[in-house]
Amino acid sequence: MQQDGLLTMSPQDIVVKPAGRLLIRNICMLFDRYSAQKVARFSKVI
């Protein structure tokens, strides 16, 4: 996502650029330990 220009990362933070705002849920899911579970608890991203 960083290579696609959707966000920038540094050792202190991750900044989502305007182009990545529509995909903020996908970005956050990468850091959500509960989204990696096999049991589907929430709706899927379209």
DSSP file (Angstrom, degrees, kcal/mol; ACC not computed):
  #  RESIDUE AA STRUCTURE BP1 BP2  ACC     N-H-->O    O-->H-N    N-H-->O    O-->H-N    TCO  KAPPA ALPHA  PHI   PSI    X-CA   Y-CA   Z-CA
    1    1 A M      >       0   0    0      0, 0.0     5,-2.5     0, 0.0     6,-0.7   0.000 360.0 360.0 360.0 -31.1    0.0    0.0    0.0
    2    2 A Q  T > 5 +     0   0    0      1,-0.2     3,-1.3     4,-0.2     5,-0.1   0.908 360.0  50.4 -68.2 -40.7    2.9    2.3    0.6
    3    3 A Q  T 3 5S+     0   0    0      1,-0.3    -1,-0.2     2,-0.1     5,-0.0   0.791 106.5  56.2 -66.7 -27.4    4.3    1.6   -2.9
    4    4 A D  T 3 5S-     0   0    0      3,-0.0    -1,-0.3     1,-0.0    -2,-0.2   0.486 117.8-113.8 -82.4  -3.0    0.8    2.4   -4.3
    5    5 A G  T < 5S+     0   0    0     -3,-1.3    14,-0.3     2,-0.2    -3,-0.2   0.719  83.2 120.4  80.4  21.5    0.9    5.8   -2.7
    6    6 A L  S   <S+     0   0    0     -5,-2.5    11,-2.2     1,-0.2    14,-0.5   0.736  78.6   1.4 -89.1 -24.3   -1.9    5.1   -0.2
    7    7 A L  E     -A   16   0A   0     -6,-0.7     2,-0.4     9,-0.3    -2,-0.2  -0.978  58.8-135.4-155.0 164.4    0.1    5.7    3.0
    8    8 A T  E     -A   15   0A   0      7,-2.6     7,-2.9    -2,-0.3     2,-0.4  -0.973  20.8-156.2-124.5 144.1    3.5    6.6    4.3
    9    9 A M  E     +A   14   0A   0     -2,-0.4     5,-0.2     5,-0.2    -2,-0.0  -0.935  15.8 168.1-123.0 143.4    5.2    4.8    7.2
   10   10 A S        -     0   0    0      3,-2.6    -2,-0.0    -2,-0.4     0, 0.0  -0.880  53.0 -95.1-137.6 171.2    7.8    5.9    9.7
   11   11 A P  S    S+     0   0    0      0, 0.0     3,-0.1     0, 0.0    -2,-0.0   0.776 124.7  40.0 -60.4 -24.0    9.1    4.3   12.9
   12   12 A Q  S    S-     0   0    0      1,-0.2     2,-0.3     0, 0.0    -3,-0.0   0.778 122.9  -2.9 -96.1 -29.6    6.6    6.4   14.9
   13   13 A D        -     0   0    0      2,-0.0    -3,-2.6     0, 0.0     2,-0.4  -0.950  50.3-125.1-157.0 171.4    3.5    6.4   12.8
   14   14 A I  E     -A    9   0A   0     -2,-0.3     2,-0.5    -5,-0.2    -5,-0.2  -0.998  25.0-162.0-125.1 125.6    1.5    5.5    9.7
   15   15 A V  E     -A    8   0A   0     -7,-2.9    -7,-2.6    -2,-0.4     2,-0.5  -0.946   9.4-145.6-114.8 122.2   -0.1    8.3    7.8
   16   16 A V  E     -A    7   0A   0     -2,-0.5    -9,-0.3    -9,-0.2   -10,-0.1  -0.752  18.3-140.9 -87.0 125.3   -2.9    7.5    5.3
   17   17 A K    >>  -     0   0    0    -11,-2.2     3,-1.7    -2,-0.5     4,-0.6  -0.362  29.2 -99.6 -79.4 163.4   -2.9    9.8    2.3
   18   18 A P  G >4 S+     0   0    0      0, 0.0     3,-1.0     0, 0.0     4,-0.4   0.837 123.4  59.2 -53.6 -34.9   -6.1   11.1    0.7
   19   19 A A  G 34 S+     0   0    0    -14,-0.3     3,-0.3     1,-0.2   -13,-0.1   0.772 107.1  47.9 -65.8 -24.6   -5.9    8.4   -2.0
   20   20 A G  G X4 S+     0   0    0     -3,-1.7     3,-1.2   -14,-0.5    -1,-0.2   0.455  82.9  93.5 -94.7  -2.4   -6.0    5.7    0.7
   21   21 A R  G X< S+     0   0    0     -3,-1.0     3,-1.2    -4,-0.6     4,-0.2   0.842  82.2  55.0 -63.3 -33.6   -8.9    7.1    2.7
   22   22 A L  G 3  S+     0   0    0     -4,-0.4    -1,-0.3    -3,-0.3     3,-0.2   0.716 111.8  45.9 -71.2 -18.3  -11.5    5.0    0.9
   23   23 A L  G <> S+     0   0    0     -3,-1.2     4,-2.1     1,-0.2     3,-0.3   0.109  74.3 118.3-107.5  19.9   -9.5    1.9    1.8
   24   24 A I  H <> S+     0   0    0     -3,-1.2     4,-2.5     1,-0.2     5,-0.2   0.837  73.4  55.6 -59.9 -33.9   -8.9    2.8    5.5
   25   25 A R  H  > S+     0   0    0     -3,-0.2     4,-1.9     2,-0.2    -1,-0.2   0.923 108.1  48.0 -64.8 -42.8  -10.8   -0.3    6.6
   26   26 A N  H  > S+     0   0    0     -3,-0.3     4,-0.8     2,-0.2    -2,-0.2   0.899 112.3  50.0 -62.6 -40.7   -8.5   -2.5    4.6
   27   27 A I  H >< S+     0   0    0     -4,-2.1     3,-0.8     1,-0.2     4,-0.4   0.926 111.5  47.3 -64.5 -45.4   -5.5   -0.8    6.0
   28   28 A C  H >< S+     0   0    0     -4,-2.5     3,-1.5     1,-0.2     4,-0.5   0.831 101.6  65.3 -67.0 -31.8   -6.7   -1.1    9.6
   29   29 A M  H >< S+     0   0    0     -4,-1.9     3,-0.7     1,-0.3    -1,-0.2   0.780  90.2  66.4 -63.6 -25.2   -7.5   -4.8    9.1
   30   30 A L  T << S+     0   0    0     -3,-0.8    -1,-0.3    -4,-0.8    -2,-0.2   0.790 108.6  38.4 -63.5 -26.4   -3.8   -5.5    8.6
   31   31 A F  T <  S+     0   0    0     -3,-1.5     2,-0.8    -4,-0.4    -1,-0.2   0.391  92.6 100.8-105.1   0.6   -3.2   -4.5   12.3
   32   32 A D    X>  -     0   0    0     -3,-0.7     3,-0.8    -4,-0.5     4,-0.5  -0.791  53.5-164.2 -93.4 110.9   -6.3   -6.0   13.8
   33   33 A R  T 34 S+     0   0    0     -2,-0.8     3,-0.5     1,-0.2    -1,-0.2   0.761  88.1  57.6 -67.3 -23.4   -5.5   -9.3   15.4
   34   34 A Y  T >4 S+     0   0    0      1,-0.2     3,-1.2     2,-0.2    -1,-0.2   0.764  95.6  62.7 -78.3 -24.4   -9.2  -10.3   15.5
   35   35 A S  T <4 S+     0   0    0     -3,-0.8    -1,-0.2     1,-0.2    -2,-0.2   0.683  94.3  63.9 -73.9 -15.2   -9.6  -10.0   11.7
   36   36 A A  T 3< S+     0   0    0     -4,-0.5    -1,-0.2    -3,-0.5    -2,-0.2   0.514  79.7 109.4 -84.4  -4.8   -7.1  -12.8   11.2
   37   37 A Q  S <  S-     0   0    0     -3,-1.2     4,-0.1     2,-0.1    -3,-0.0  -0.358  75.3-127.6 -71.3 153.4   -9.3  -15.3   13.0
   38   38 A K  S    S+     0   0    0      2,-0.1     2,-0.5    -2,-0.0    -1,-0.1   0.794  87.6  86.6 -70.6 -29.4  -11.0  -18.0   10.9
   39   39 A V  S    S-     0   0    0      1,-0.1     2,-0.7     2,-0.0    -2,-0.1  -0.616  80.8-132.0 -79.3 124.0  -14.5  -17.2   12.2
   40   40 A A        +     0   0    0     -2,-0.5    -2,-0.1     1,-0.2    -1,-0.1  -0.653  39.7 158.6 -77.4 112.9  -16.2  -14.5   10.3
   41   41 A R        +     0   0    0     -2,-0.7     2,-0.3    -7,-0.1    -1,-0.2   0.638  59.4  38.4-107.3 -20.6  -17.5  -12.0   12.8
   42   42 A F  S    S-     0   0    0      1,-0.1    -1,-0.0    -7,-0.1     2,-0.0  -0.788  94.2 -81.3-128.5 168.1  -17.9   -8.9   10.7
   43   43 A S        -     0   0    0     -2,-0.3     2,-0.2     1,-0.1    -2,-0.1  -0.316  49.7-111.1 -67.3 153.9  -19.0   -8.1    7.2
   44   44 A K        -     0   0    0      1,-0.1     2,-0.4    -4,-0.1    -1,-0.1  -0.519  28.2-107.8 -85.3 154.8  -16.4   -8.5    4.4
   45   45 A V              0   0    0     -2,-0.2    -1,-0.1     1,-0.1     0, 0.0  -0.666 360.0 360.0 -80.4 133.3  -14.9   -5.6    2.5
   46   46 A I              0   0    0     -2,-0.4    -1,-0.1     0, 0.0    -2,-0.0   0.444 360.0 360.0 -87.6 360.0  -16.2   -5.3   -1.0
